[in-house]
């Protein structure tokens, strides 16, 4: 399905979210370093866990609101609120105030806004794209995200540490502009049938609506198949979430100044911070170039083995990282890490749409994204763990979590294959 055949709302989002994601990734990858320097590794890990508790709650609310109030409304409100949160973050790092505590509060609000945005974003795609094209469309959105991941960290490696206030202010402005663009140029994709359904249920009152929401989420989690999908995702998240947590801290502490290439009198030197920027850019570049290709390639294989091999390769990458401080070996490890990511990027979202009833798409996507919100809530434990076990054992344990998630996926597909619709 060609982009020019897409619904206008998706075209507008594709462009607007690219600029938002680029500015966001100038900031986000360096926050683990920022908080570790300001509060210490132990406290920073605890604070990052606390922030994710709020994101989990916001995520569930976001799924309900996407089904109740509409996709477009939630996208607009979340973008504007995220811009306001970044504005507070900028003020906490301004010439007039230096407050890491206020910065942490603002960071938590940013995470909550992202959690509100995501279910509506995914549900909008499922609303307007036929099932056979959804993997490709999800892959294209993921590709643009990772083009931003290429550009953002390279600029952020310099701007975040030298011009933090100006950078955060710019990100706030971009978020607010995205909110206005969504308001003016997108359409609501929630069906009239769904609107009528929610209007009829509104007569039950707020208490009845909230009670129904919890009952519906309860039904979702009673589905053993879907629950295994969540558990596998949480285990796997302990690995790939370290791209923004443990890996930058490890690089900062184990790479001082290293010459990675030279030609005549020219030398290319990296430090811990800049090497992380390059590795993150490598991840984004590979995803930007190969997401659609790998997604289409993976559809030729059985889904269960694709999910399992992805988990196994994540584990391999995590076992390589702590064995070396040589930049080019780290580049190889990141290549394996990225291929594991690409194997399932389109299949995961498409798989959720196979499970979700039309009237609960937002809630299913919200519940499914708990793989990431709960995973990110637990993942920061890795930072204080290095104080107790060292980097080597911490990375090894995370690799085992990744492989374990692969076996949970195999069990999940064993149940899935028994469904008559499979």
VODREN-288909 format. One line per 2 residues: their letters; for each residue x, y, z of N, C-alpha, C. Coordinates in steps of 0.02 Angstrom, whole numbers, plus 50000, padded with zeros to 5 digits. Layout:
BEGIN
A) X/Y/Z/X/Y/Z/X/Y/Z; ...
***
This chain:
BEGIN
XX) 50043/49940/50000/50000/50000/50000/50044/50062/50000; 50037/50105/49950/50079/50164/49943/50057/50219/49992
XX) 50106/50260/50012/50091/50313/50060/50039/50361/50032; 50041/50374/49967/49993/50421/49938/49921/50395/49941
XX) 49912/50329/49954/49846/50300/49961/49821/50300/50033; 49863/50323/50079/49845/50324/50150/49791/50377/50163
XX) 49757/50368/50220/49712/50420/50246/49753/50482/50262; 49724/50541/50251/49759/50605/50262/49787/50610/50333
XX) 49750/50586/50382/49772/50592/50451/49839/50556/50462; 49848/50499/50429/49911/50462/50437/49968/50498/50402
XX) 49954/50529/50344/50006/50566/50309/50031/50625/50351; 49984/50662/50381/50001/50719/50422/50042/50696/50483
XX) 50019/50641/50513/50056/50616/50572/50126/50593/50554; 50134/50562/50496/50199/50536/50476/50250/50592/50474
XX) 50231/50650/50446/50277/50706/50440/50285/50741/50508; 50229/50755/50541/50232/50791/50605/50270/50753/50658
XX) 50258/50687/50663/50292/50647/50714/50366/50639/50699; 50385/50644/50635/50457/50641/50620/50494/50699/50653
XX) 50468/50760/50646/50501/50817/50676/50498/50814/50752; 50442/50790/50780/50436/50783/50852/50486/50732/50878
XX) 50490/50675/50845/50535/50622/50867/50608/50642/50861; 50624/50680/50809/50694/50703/50802/50714/50746/50861
XX) 50672/50794/50879/50688/50838/50935/50688/50799/51001; 50641/50752/51008/50636/50712/51069/50700/50671/51080
XX) 50725/50641/51026/50784/50598/51032/50849/50637/51038; 50846/50703/51034/50904/50744/51052/50912/50747/51128
XX) 50858/50730/51164/50857/50737/51237/50856/50669/51271; 50809/50626/51251/50793/50567/51290/50852/50520/51303
XX) 50895/50504/51254/50948/50455/51267/50998/50476/51321; 51002/50540/51336/51053/50564/51382/51026/50577/51452
XX) 50961/50561/51463/50931/50575/51528/50957/50528/51582; 50973/50465/51564/51001/50418/51613/51067/50445/51640
XX) 51109/50471/51595/51173/50501/51616/51160/50563/51659; 51113/50605/51638/51096/50666/51674/51074/50652/51745
XX) 51027/50606/51754/51002/50591/51821/51054/50554/51863; 51094/50510/51831/51146/50475/51869/51198/50525/51896
XX) 51215/50576/51857/51262/50627/51879/51233/50671/51934; 51168/50686/51929/51137/50732/51977/51118/50698/52042
XX) 51096/50635/52039/51071/50601/52099/51112/50542/52122; 51159/50518/52080/51194/50456/52093/51157/50398/52061
XX) 51193/50344/52046/51163/50289/52008/51106/50254/52046; 51115/50244/52111/51063/50211/52150/50998/50250/52151
XX) 51002/50313/52168/50942/50356/52171/50912/50365/52102; 50955/50374/52052/50930/50383/51984/50889/50323/51961
XX) 50913/50263/51975/50875/50203/51957/50807/50201/51990; 50804/50219/52055/50741/50219/52091/50693/50271/52062
XX) 50719/50330/52047/50676/50383/52020/50648/50364/51951; 50689/50332/51910/50665/50311/51844/50611/50258/51850
XX) 50616/50216/51901/50563/50166/51913/50499/50201/51933; 50504/50250/51978/50445/50287/52001/50410/50321/51942
XX) 50449/50352/51898/50419/50387/51841/50379/50340/51797; 50402/50277/51791/50368/50229/51749/50304/50203/51780
XX) 50299/50204/51847/50236/50186/51880/50180/50232/51856; 50196/50297/51853/50146/50346/51829/50131/50334/51754
XX) 50181/50314/51716/50170/50301/51645/50124/50241/51634; 50130/50190/51676/50086/50132/51671/50013/50153/51680
XX) 50001/50193/51732/49932/50217/51745/49907/50260/51687; 49950/50305/51662/49930/50348/51606/49916/50307/51544
XX) 49952/50253/51534/49944/50211/51476/49874/50179/51474; 49853/50152/51531/49787/50121/51534/49731/50173/51525
XX) 49741/50231/51555/49692/50285/51545/49691/50306/51472; 49750/50308/51440/49754/50328/51370/49716/50282/51324
XX) 49719/50217/51337/49681/50169/51296/49607/50178/51303; 49584/50188/51365/49513/50200/51377/49490/50264/51342
XX) 49528/50317/51351/49509/50382/51322/49510/50381/51246; 49556/50342/51216/49558/50337/51143/49495/50305/51116
XX) 49468/50255/51152/49406/50223/51132/49345/50265/51151; 49351/50306/51203/49293/50344/51228/49287/50412/51194
XX) 49341/50450/51189/49339/50518/51165/49365/50527/51093; 49399/50476/51067/49423/50480/50999/49498/50483/50994
XX) 49524/50458/50938/49597/50455/50928/49626/50526/50920; 49594/50565/50877/49621/50632/50861/49624/50676/50924
XX) 49572/50673/50964/49569/50714/51025/49627/50697/51071; 49640/50633/51081/49693/50613/51127/49762/50630/51099
XX) 49771/50623/51034/49836/50641/51004/49851/50715/51014; 49801/50756/51003/49810/50829/51009/49825/50848/51081
XX) 49784/50824/51128/49793/50842/51198/49860/50818/51225; 49879/50757/51207/49943/50730/51230/50002/50770/51205
XX) 50000/50791/51142/50055/50830/51113/50062/50898/51147; 50006/50932/51157/50008/50997/51190/50032/50991/51262
XX) 50008/50940/51297/50029/50930/51367/50103/50912/51371; 50128/50873/51323/50199/50855/51322/50241/50917/51310
XX) 50218/50962/51266/50254/51025/51255/50258/51066/51319; 50203/51068/51357/50203/51105/51421/50253/51074/51470
XX) 50256/51007/51472/50302/50973/51517/50375/50987/51499; 50390/50987/51434/50458/51004/51412/50475/51076/51429
XX) 50424/51120/51427/50435/51190/51446/50457/51195/51519; 50425/51156/51562/50444/51154/51633/50515/51125/51640
XX) 50530/51074/51601/50597/51043/51602/50650/51095/51582; 50634/51135/51532/50681/51187/51510/50692/51238/51566
XX) 50637/51258/51599/50643/51306/51654/50687/51279/51710; 50682/51212/51722/50722/51181/51775/50796/51177/51757
XX) 50814/51192/51694/50884/51193/51672/50901/51260/51639; 50870/51313/51665/50877/51380/51634/50929/51422/51670
XX) 50946/51480/51642/50992/51526/51676/50965/51550/51743; 50899/51544/51753/50868/51570/51815/50859/51517/51868
XX) 50862/51453/51848/50850/51399/51896/50885/51336/51875; 50918/51303/51923/50947/51237/51911/50916/51190/51962
XX) 50867/51150/51941/50831/51107/51987/50823/51037/51957; 50867/50990/51974/50859/50921/51951/50793/50890/51974
XX) 50769/50909/52033/50706/50881/52058/50648/50901/52013; 50644/50966/51997/50592/50990/51952/50601/50958/51883
XX) 50663/50949/51862/50676/50916/51798/50649/50845/51797; 50657/50810/51854/50630/50742/51859/50554/50742/51855
XX) 50522/50789/51889/50449/50794/51886/50426/50806/51814; 50460/50851/51780/50442/50866/51710/50453/50804/51666
XX) 50508/50769/51677/50522/50708/51639/50467/50656/51649; 50443/50650/51711/50388/50604/51726/50325/50623/51688
XX) 50310/50688/51686/50252/50712/51649/50258/50698/51574; 50319/50707/51548/50331/50692/51477/50316/50618/51463
XX) 50340/50574/51507/50327/50503/51499/50253/50486/51501; 50216/50519/51545/50145/50507/51550/50109/50530/51487
XX) 50130/50586/51460/50099/50611/51397/50113/50563/51339; 50173/50536/51336/50189/50487/51284/50145/50425/51291
XX) 50132/50404/51353/50091/50346/51365/50018/50359/51346; 49995/50420/51353/49928/50438/51331/49923/50439/51255
XX) 49977/50459/51222/49978/50468/51150/49977/50401/51113; 50015/50353/51138/50031/50292/51100/49970/50250/51083
XX) 49924/50234/51130/49867/50191/51111/49824/50221/51056; 49811/50287/51060/49772/50320/51008/49808/50317/50941
XX) 49873/50326/50943/49913/50325/50882/49908/50258/50846; 49916/50203/50884/49913/50136/50854/49842/50119/50832
XX) 49793/50137/50873/49724/50122/50856/49702/50158/50792; 49727/50219/50781/49709/50257/50721/49732/50219/50658
XX) 49792/50189/50661/49816/50150/50604/49771/50090/50592; 49754/50055/50646/49711/49996/50639/49642/50015/50613
XX) 49618/50076/50628/49552/50098/50606/49547/50105/50530; 49601/50129/50499/49595/50149/50428/49636/50107/50379
XX) 49677/50061/50404/49718/50020/50360/49694/49947/50361; 49681/49917/50303/49660/49847/50300/49714/49802/50332
XX) 49693/49746/50359/49738/49703/50398/49799/49681/50358; 49791/49666/50294/49848/49639/50256/49903/49691/50245
XX) 49887/49755/50254/49938/49807/50244/49965/49835/50311; 49937/49813/50367/49954/49845/50430/50027/49837/50450
XX) 50055/49777/50439/50126/49767/50458/50170/49816/50421; 50157/49827/50357/50197/49874/50318/50190/49946/50343
XX) 50128/49966/50360/50116/50034/50383/50149/50045/50451; 50141/49997/50496/50175/50003/50561/50251/50007/50551
XX) 50276/49968/50503/50348/49969/50490/50371/50036/50463; 50330/50068/50420/50349/50133/50392/50350/50186/50447
XX) 50301/50186/50492/50303/50232/50548/50365/50221/50591; 50381/50157/50601/50440/50141/50641/50504/50164/50606
XX) 50504/50160/50540/50561/50182/50501/50573/50257/50510; 50520/50297/50505/50528/50370/50514/50551/50386/50584
XX) 50526/50347/50633/50549/50357/50702/50624/50348/50706; 50649/50297/50673/50720/50282/50679/50764/50324/50634
XX) 50736/50355/50583/50774/50407/50549/50787/50464/50598; 50735/50479/50638/50743/50529/50691/50795/50507/50742
XX) 50798/50441/50755/50847/50415/50803/50918/50422/50776; 50926/50423/50710/50991/50435/50680/51013/50507/50691
XX) 50968/50553/50674/50985/50625/50675/50987/50651/50747; 50937/50633/50787/50930/50661/50854/50990/50653/50900
XX) 51013/50590/50913/51068/50581/50960/51134/50614/50938; 51146/50616/50872/51208/50648/50849/51209/50721/50868
XX) 51152/50756/50859/51148/50826/50879/51144/50832/50955; 51106/50786/50987/51097/50790/51059/51160/50778/51098
XX) 51207/50737/51071/51270/50724/51106/51308/50788/51120; 51298/50839/51078/51330/50904/51088/51283/50952/51123
XX) 51222/50957/51098/51176/51008/51122/51152/50996/51193; 51140/50932/51211/51112/50918/51277/51159/50939/51333
XX) 51223/50928/51323/51271/50943/51377/51296/51015/51374; 51289/51049/51318/51315/51117/51311/51260/51170/51307
XX) 51202/51152/51278/51148/51201/51269/51081/51170/51291; 51081/51144/51352/51023/51106/51375/50959/51147/51377
XX) 50962/51207/51403/50903/51250/51409/50873/51264/51340; 50916/51285/51293/50892/51302/51226/50862/51241/51191
XX) 50894/51183/51201/50869/51121/51169/50801/51102/51196; 50793/51102/51262/50729/51084/51293/50674/51133/51273
XX) 50692/51196/51267/50643/51246/51246/50620/51233/51174; 50666/51215/51131/50649/51200/51061/50604/51138/51056
XX) 50619/51087/51097/50577/51026/51097/50506/51043/51120; 50500/51086/51169/50434/51107/51193/50394/51141/51138
XX) 50426/51184/51100/50392/51219/51046/50370/51170/50992; 50413/51123/50973/50397/51075/50921/50337/51032/50943
XX) 50335/51011/51006/50279/50971/51031/50213/51009/51026; 50214/51072/51045/50153/51112/51042/50130/51124/50970
XX) 50179/51134/50925/50161/51143/50854/50129/51079/50827; 50155/51020/50847/50126/50957/50825/50053/50952/50849
XX) 50040/50973/50911/49972/50971/50936/49925/51014/50895; 49947/51072/50874/49906/51117/50833/49895/51088/50763
XX) 49947/51058/50735/49941/51028/50668/49891/50971/50670; 49894/50930/50722/49846/50875/50728/49775/50901/50735
XX) 49767/50957/50769/49701/50987/50777/49673/51012/50710; 49716/51040/50669/49693/51073/50607/49689/51027/50547
XX) 49732/50976/50544/49739/50939/50481/49726/50864/50486; 49701/50841/50542/49684/50769/50546/49610/50760/50557
XX) 49585/50701/50543/49515/50684/50552/49508/50630/50605; 49449/50628/50635/49436/50576/50684/49423/50510/50648
XX) 49455/50456/50670/49447/50391/50638/49405/50342/50679; 49385/50362/50738/49340/50320/50778/49273/50315/50743
XX) 49249/50255/50732/49188/50245/50692/49126/50273/50727; 49076/50290/50687/49014/50316/50715/48980/50263/50760
XX) 48988/50201/50741/48961/50146/50782/48990/50149/50853; 49056/50161/50856/49089/50164/50921/49068/50226/50960
XX) 49060/50282/50925/49038/50344/50958/48969/50334/50989; 48924/50303/50951/48856/50291/50976/48858/50245/51036
XX) 48901/50195/51033/48907/50147/51089/48927/50183/51153; 48977/50226/51148/49001/50261/51207/48951/50313/51231
XX) 48915/50344/51185/48864/50392/51206/48808/50358/51245; 48789/50298/51224/48738/50260/51260/48762/50240/51329
XX) 48827/50222/51334/48854/50201/51398/48868/50260/51444; 48872/50320/51416/48885/50379/51457/48829/50392/51507
XX) 48768/50366/51491/48711/50376/51535/48719/50339/51601; 48767/50292/51604/48778/50256/51666/48816/50298/51717
XX) 48843/50356/51695/48879/50399/51741/48953/50383/51743; 48990/50427/51776/49063/50420/51779/49083/50357/51816
XX) 49050/50343/51873/49068/50284/51912/49056/50220/51872; 49000/50217/51837/48986/50159/51795/49036/50151/51739
XX) 49055/50207/51708/49104/50204/51653/49172/50179/51677; 49194/50206/51735/49259/50185/51762/49257/50111/51781
XX) 49201/50090/51811/49194/50020/51830/49197/49974/51769; 49164/49995/51715/49164/49956/51654/49235/49952/51625
XX) 49271/50008/51630/49340/50008/51604/49382/49955/51640; 49378/49953/51705/49418/49904/51743/49395/49833/51728
XX) 49330/49823/51718/49306/49756/51700/49333/49734/51633; 49336/49781/51585/49360/49763/51519/49435/49748/51520
XX) 49473/49787/51557/49544/49771/51563/49554/49704/51599; 49509/49690/51647/49512/49625/51681/49501/49568/51633
XX) 49453/49576/51587/49440/49524/51537/49500/49514/51491; 49533/49569/51473/49592/49565/51430/49646/49522/51463
XX) 49658/49535/51527/49713/49501/51561/49695/49430/51583; 49630/49412/51578/49611/49343/51591/49622/49299/51529
XX) 49635/49330/51473/49651/49294/51412/49723/49269/51418; 49732/49202/51425/49799/49175/51438/49847/49191/51381
XX) 49822/49189/51320/49863/49204/51262/49891/49275/51266; 49847/49323/51279/49868/49392/51282/49913/49405/51342
XX) 49899/49371/51398/49940/49379/51458/50011/49354/51445; 50018/49298/51409/50085/49274/51392/50122/49324/51347
XX) 50085/49355/51302/50114/49407/51258/50143/49464/51300; 50105/49484/51352/50128/49538/51396/50190/49516/51436
XX) 50187/49456/51464/50243/49431/51505/50307/49426/51463; 50301/49398/51403/50360/49392/51359/50387/49461/51342
XX) 50343/49509/51329/50365/49576/51313/50400/49610/51371; 50376/49599/51432/50408/49630/51491/50478/49600/51501
XX) 50484/49534/51493/50550/49503/51499/50598/49530/51446; 50573/49533/51384/50616/49559/51330/50634/49631/51339
XX) 50588/49670/51369/50600/49741/51378/50660/49754/51424; 50675/49706/51468/50733/49716/51513/50797/49719/51473
XX) 50795/49693/51412/50854/49696/51368/50854/49760/51327; 50803/49769/51284/50808/49825/51237/50798/49893/51269
XX) 50769/49896/51329/50764/49960/51364/50833/49985/51387; 50881/49939/51391/50948/49960/51414/50984/50003/51362
XX) 50957/50008/51303/50986/50052/51253/50988/50124/51278; 50940/50143/51321/50938/50211/51347/50959/50214/51421
XX) 50976/50157/51450/50989/50156/51522/51060/50131/51538; 51069/50065/51536/51132/50036/51557/51188/50047/51506
XX) 51172/50041/51442/51224/50046/51390/51259/50114/51391; 51223/50172/51393/51259/50235/51396/51301/50243/51459
XX) 51277/50218/51516/51316/50222/51578/51379/50179/51572; 51372/50119/51544/51430/50076/51534/51482/50108/51489
XX) 51460/50137/51433/51507/50169/51386/51542/50228/51418; 51505/50267/51456/51534/50326/51488/51590/50306/51537
XX) 51581/50250/51572/51629/50230/51623/51687/50189/51594; 51679/50158/51535/51730/50112/51510/51766/50137/51447
XX) 51744/50191/51419/51779/50219/51361/51800/50291/51379; 51865/50303/51382/51889/50371/51395/51895/50407/51328
XX) 51955/50405/51299/51964/50431/51232/51996/50376/51191; 51964/50357/51136/51986/50300/51097/51990/50321/51023
XX) 52047/50306/50992/52054/50319/50920/52026/50259/50882; 51975/50271/50842/51942/50216/50807/51958/50214/50733
XX) 51988/50267/50707/52009/50267/50637/52059/50324/50627; 52104/50315/50580/52153/50368/50565/52173/50364/50492
XX) 52188/50422/50464/52210/50427/50395/52258/50485/50389; 52321/50469/50375/52374/50520/50373/52377/50556/50441
XX) 52364/50621/50441/52367/50658/50504/52298/50665/50537; 52247/50635/50506/52180/50641/50533/52164/50580/50577
XX) 52133/50592/50634/52113/50538/50679/52040/50548/50700; 52005/50493/50705/51936/50495/50730/51937/50467/50801
XX) 51925/50509/50849/51925/50490/50919/51854/50491/50947; 51839/50445/50992/51774/50445/51026/51785/50442/51101
XX) 51736/50468/51137/51732/50460/51209/51672/50416/51225; 51659/50406/51289/51600/50366/51307/51536/50397/51281
XX) 51529/50463/51292/51467/50497/51270/51459/50496/51195; 51513/50513/51158/51507/50517/51085/51500/50447/51054
XX) 51532/50397/51084/51525/50329/51058/51453/50305/51065; 51420/50324/51121/51350/50307/51129/51307/50341/51076
XX) 51322/50404/51062/51286/50439/51009/51293/50404/50942; 51354/50381/50926/51365/50346/50863/51330/50278/50862
XX) 51332/50241/50917/51299/50176/50919/51223/50184/50913; 51197/50234/50945/51125/50247/50940/51106/50268/50869
XX) 51150/50308/50838/51139/50327/50768/51143/50267/50722; 51190/50220/50737/51195/50158/50698/51129/50120/50702
XX) 51103/50113/50763/51039/50079/50772/50984/50112/50731; 50979/50178/50736/50928/50214/50699/50937/50209/50624
XX) 50999/50213/50600/51012/50210/50528/50994/50141/50500; 51013/50088/50535/50997/50021/50512/50921/50010/50510
XX) 50888/50035/50561/50815/50029/50563/50783/50069/50506; 50808/50129/50495/50781/50172/50442/50790/50139/50373
XX) 50846/50106/50363/50860/50077/50297/50826/50010/50285; 50819/49970/50339/50801/49899/50328/50736/49877/50361
XX) 50699/49921/50395/50639/49900/50431/50589/49867/50384; 50570/49902/50330/50519/49876/50285/50544/49812/50251
XX) 50607/49811/50230/50636/49751/50198/50635/49691/50245; 50659/49700/50307/50662/49643/50354/50591/49622/50374
XX) 50546/49670/50383/50477/49653/50401/50446/49608/50348; 50454/49626/50284/50426/49585/50230/50461/49518/50226
XX) 50526/49517/50239/50564/49454/50239/50539/49408/50294; 50527/49435/50354/50506/49394/50410/50436/49364/50401
XX) 50395/49395/50359/50327/49368/50348/50330/49301/50311; 50388/49283/50283/50395/49220/50248/50407/49161/50296
XX) 50420/49177/50359/50434/49125/50409/50377/49121/50459; 50376/49066/50496/50326/49058/50548/50338/49111/50602
XX) 50284/49143/50624/50291/49197/50672/50325/49174/50736; 50309/49114/50760/50336/49093/50825/50412/49089/50823
XX) 50440/49067/50766/50513/49062/50763/50546/49130/50753; 50511/49175/50720/50536/49244/50714/50541/49276/50782
XX) 50488/49270/50822/50488/49298/50889/50543/49267/50933; 50551/49200/50927/50601/49166/50968/50672/49187/50949
XX) 50687/49188/50884/50754/49205/50863/50770/49279/50879; 50721/49322/50875/50732/49391/50894/50754/49395/50967
XX) 50718/49359/51011/50735/49359/51082/50805/49331/51093; 50823/49277/51058/50889/49246/51066/50944/49294/51045
XX) 50935/49329/50989/50986/49376/50965/50994/49436/51012; 50939/49458/51043/50945/49509/51094/50992/49486/51150
XX) 50982/49423/51170/51025/49396/51223/51098/49394/51203; 51111/49372/51141/51180/49370/51116/51212/49439/51118
XX) 51176/49490/51096/51203/49558/51096/51221/49581/51167; 51177/49565/51214/51190/49586/51283/51250/49550/51313
XX) 51263/49489/51291/51321/49452/51316/51387/49478/51286; 51383/49509/51227/51443/49536/51195/51464/49603/51227
XX) 51416/49646/51241/51431/49715/51264/51482/49718/51320; 51475/49682/51376/51520/49694/51432/51589/49661/51424
XX) 51598/49623/51369/51662/49588/51361/51716/49631/51331; 51699/49692/51309/51748/49733/51274/51734/49807/51282
XX) 51785/49847/51272/51776/49919/51266/51800/49942/51197; 51814/49894/51152/51836/49910/51084/51776/49934/51044
XX) 51782/49992/51016/51725/50025/50983/51695/49982/50928; 51737/49952/50885/51710/49916/50827/51676/49851/50847
XX) 51697/49821/50903/51661/49762/50928/51592/49783/50955; 51590/49842/50987/51527/49868/51010/51480/49884/50951
XX) 51509/49906/50895/51469/49918/50835/51438/49852/50810; 51477/49798/50813/51451/49732/50793/51394/49711/50840
XX) 51403/49720/50905/51351/49702/50953/51288/49741/50940; 51296/49805/50924/51237/49846/50909/51202/49823/50845
XX) 51241/49799/50797/51211/49772/50736/51167/49712/50750; 51191/49666/50793/51151/49608/50812/51089/49630/50850
XX) 51098/49676/50896/51043/49704/50936/50989/49733/50890; 51010/49770/50839/50964/49803/50794/50927/49753/50750
XX) 50962/49701/50726/50928/49651/50685/50874/49615/50725; 50888/49601/50789/50838/49571/50832/50777/49616/50838
XX) 50788/49680/50841/50733/49728/50845/50692/49728/50781; 50726/49728/50724/50691/49732/50659/50649/49670/50644
XX) 50669/49614/50670/50634/49552/50654/50560/49553/50673; 50544/49589/50728/50475/49586/50754/50439/49653/50754
XX) 50471/49705/50729/50442/49772/50737/50374/49779/50705; 50364/49752/50646/50299/49757/50613/50252/49702/50635
XX) 50279/49643/50649/50238/49586/50666/50202/49594/50733; 50235/49627/50781/50205/49634/50847/50140/49673/50844
XX) 50141/49731/50811/50081/49772/50809/50025/49738/50769; 50044/49705/50715/49995/49669/50675/49964/49612/50715
XX) 50004/49579/50757/49980/49524/50798/49927/49549/50847; 49937/49609/50875/49889/49636/50923/49821/49647/50889
XX) 49822/49671/50827/49759/49684/50792/49721/49619/50778; 49756/49562/50775/49722/49498/50766/49683/49479/50829
XX) 49707/49503/50886/49675/49485/50950/49621/49534/50971; 49625/49597/50949/49583/49650/50977/49516/49656/50941
XX) 49460/49654/50977/49395/49671/50947/49395/49745/50925; 49356/49761/50875/49355/49830/50849/49339/49881/50902
XX) 49292/49865/50947/49271/49914/50997/49319/49920/51055; 49374/49882/51055/49422/49886/51111/49493/49893/51086
XX) 49502/49918/51025/49569/49923/50997/49615/49967/51040; 49589/50025/51059/49629/50071/51099/49651/50038/51164
XX) 49605/50003/51197/49622/49971/51260/49670/49913/51251; 49661/49875/51197/49709/49820/51184/49779/49847/51170
XX) 49783/49900/51131/49849/49928/51118/49879/49958/51182; 49836/49987/51224/49860/50014/51287/49885/49958/51332
XX) 49846/49904/51337/49866/49848/51378/49930/49816/51351; 49935/49810/51284/49994/49781/51254/50056/49824/51266
XX) 50047/49890/51267/50104/49934/51277/50129/49932/51349; 50092/49898/51393/50118/49888/51461/50181/49846/51460
XX) 50192/49809/51405/50257/49775/51398/50314/49825/51405; 50304/49884/51376/50357/49934/51377/50355/49976/51441
XX) 50294/49996/51462/50290/50039/51521/50311/50002/51584; 50286/49940/51593/50308/49900/51650/50381/49880/51642
XX) 50399/49863/51579/50469/49846/51566/50516/49904/51583; 50496/49965/51563/50537/50023/51578/50535/50040/51652
XX) 50481/50021/51687/50478/50032/51758/50529/49989/51795; 50537/49927/51771/50583/49881/51804/50654/49890/51780
XX) 50663/49907/51716/50729/49909/51685/50781/49952/51720; 50762/50010/51749/50814/50050/51783/50848/50017/51842
XX) 50820/49960/51866/50854/49923/51920/50924/49903/51898; 50934/49897/51832/51000/49876/51807/51055/49924/51827
XX) 51039/49988/51835/51091/50037/51852/51118/50025/51923; 51075/50023/51975/51103/50006/52041/51130/49935/52046
XX) 51104/49889/52003/51130/49820/52004/51204/49817/51989; 51228/49864/51949/51300/49864/51932/51343/49878/51994
XX) 51314/49912/52043/51351/49924/52106/51360/49860/52146; 51313/49813/52138/51315/49751/52176/51350/49695/52139
XX) 51337/49689/52074/51363/49631/52035/51414/49650/51983; 51422/49714/51968/51466/49735/51913/51430/49732/51847
XX) 51460/49763/51797/51427/49767/51731/51421/49698/51698; 51472/49656/51705/51472/49592/51670/51414/49548/51689
XX) 51404/49537/51753/51349/49494/51776/51281/49526/51762; 51278/49592/51766/51214/49626/51752/51194/49616/51680
XX) 51240/49626/51634/51225/49615/51563/51207/49541/51550; 51243/49495/51583/51230/49424/51573/51159/49406/51595
XX) 51138/49433/51652/51070/49419/51677/51017/49447/51629; 51029/49506/51603/50983/49536/51555/50977/49495/51492
XX) 51033/49466/51470/51032/49422/51412/50990/49360/51424; 50993/49333/51485/50952/49275/51503/50878/49292/51502
XX) 50860/49352/51526/50791/49374/51523/50766/49375/51451; 50808/49399/51405/50788/49402/51335/50774/49332/51307
XX) 50819/49285/51321/50809/49216/51296/50747/49185/51327; 50736/49199/51392/50675/49173/51426/50612/49198/51392
XX) 50613/49261/51369/50555/49288/51335/50540/49249/51271; 50592/49225/51238/50583/49185/51178/50544/49121/51191
XX) 50559/49088/51247/50523/49026/51264/50450/49041/51283; 50438/49099/51314/50369/49118/51330/50331/49130/51265
XX) 50363/49161/51215/50331/49171/51150/50312/49104/51118; 50356/49054/51123/50340/48988/51095/50278/48958/51128
XX) 50273/48966/51194/50214/48942/51230/50151/48980/51207; 50158/49045/51198/50103/49086/51175/50077/49063/51107
XX) 50122/49051/51060/50101/49030/50994/50072/48959/50993; 50093/48919/51041/50063/48853/51047/49988/48859/51062
XX) 49970/48907/51105/49900/48921/51119/49866/48953/51058; 49901/48999/51026/49873/49036/50970/49856/48990/50912
XX) 49898/48940/50900/49887/48894/50845/49825/48852/50854; 49801/48847/50916/49741/48808/50930/49677/48846/50916
XX) 49684/48912/50904/49625/48952/50888/49601/48935/50817; 49537/48926/50806/49512/48907/50740/49529/48959/50687
XX) 49535/49024/50706/49547/49077/50657/49620/49081/50636; 49663/49043/50668/49735/49049/50651/49749/49024/50581
***
